């Protein structure tokens, strides 16, 4: 099996969702949310803080042709890709976050080009760590790459001279956005420090971002006017380096000097090597190249965020999504990055007294308080289960847990917050018990029953008379959480619980809809949104691994595809793309528990380098169309339970799936949740 680097499409998920035919129950699934992936193809490192990307001012990354939308098909604001130049720092996949970055607009051109209008982008090329395009009307071809703290530009001018404008005042988007959107540079300092070198800072959202600029080329003229640096360059080529720091101008200067001395090719080679090293920790074979491309592209877009900003990790734009899929993937295949992230999380909790659900390069940490509760505790527990945090870290972890729980006030909030808190308490109780702190484990365990307050025993669903974020009470009613046996009994038993699942997933639905993408509330969203990402795995608590297989197969076939329209909804910092990766592998990390759930893989075989060893996945199919699990084998031991302990699976070995053409009707039910 070969690595996946060469199969990545960096443009995957950037455009409007592609038209795919829905079949079976998928015809009735809901399309509640925006129908675009909101990704971008810009140059960046794995979990990189700095990114470089052409700037059109469009939603939400500043790149491309998509306008602002929270639901239904994404509006197109242009029939072709254009840009004013290149900006730095970008979101990856989320929708309307309120802050959109796009600092330091750099516009290269030949003298006399009309840079008041956008140039059309031609011959776009992107590979992980590198991007290039021709700005046709500006008469220049630009190549972009990024180091950890610096972006490197290389320009080829059409004539024998060029012009470069660096606009320190640029921030945010230019396309129409909701009325509460307001983003501007509040303070700016821009100074010359040496020939070919400048530095300063930009302050926005109460955060000061220090920058340092170095230009290689024959600079024949320069001037600073109103926060814009205008350079005249002799010759047909130039290189520009922009480095950044959240700490000091000296640190930004040192980073710029180091990157400029390294040069474009060495920075590019290091970025490519970093991406290959991480992407090739997963190796997979599929039945066709199309599936391999989707998988590789999804894996790539799962490793862009969060951002390593040096002494802290930021850009947890949608914690309520990524804690379930993307952060477990990071911890499993990029343990060194994840360990640094976990320790940064502990630092943040001890500094702020909590961990924000939306943690960006700003100081407005309270915008997303109503989204979810105590999600960071799931992530920290997952790190402990994987050995990235150990008993030696427990005292600091316990104090962070107490700080987080002190803020976990679920009163007056969505019933989903009670489910969040119950899962976090159960996860941390296991950690405390493993560290010998039985008193604290008992204290946490006594509070887990809070989940019961979220349900209506008359319907077996979450209470209907409440506010739910991005869905209805149906979307959150089938989330695996502590006390599943009692939760199923509350619904009236397994038969009635299964009937509710069948209604939610539209099993056997014969309804017809006026639109191919129905806005059909109270039904499964089919990965158009993340609110019910884990609900397919609830079928295992109904004893129906065959239904999980059917749902997984339909999502892969009817929702994900190649190209710019390949992601079925906002990728939200890697949440959907990482779900797809797990689904194809046939294993799913149930966050907050030391277990993996087993589904129905689409790979033919795979190898995953995990913290404890390499996991090999083998698939035996009765036919090419087989999707139904008929048993498993792990390291030579056969079993029928659709789960494995995390400690066993992540130690490595061989996991074999046996798939048939016929549903088996029943499967063992997890008794550990």
Helices and strands as residue ranges (DSSP letters): G 5-7, G 24-28, E 43-44, E 51-54, E 82-83, E 86-88, E 103-109, E 119-127, E 130-135, G 136-138, E 140-146, E 150-157, E 161-167, E 187-194, E 197-204, E 207-225, E 228-245, H 249-262, H 264-279, E 282-285, H 289-301, E 307-308, E 313-314, H 319-322, H 326-333, H 335-352, H 375-385, G 391-393, H 394-407, H 416-434, H 438-445, G 448-454, E 455-456, E 461-462, H 484-490, H 494-505, G 535-542, H 545-558, G 572-574, H 575-585, E 587-589, E 595-598, E 605-610, E 613-621, E 628-634, E 637-639, E 643-645, H 646-649, E 653-660
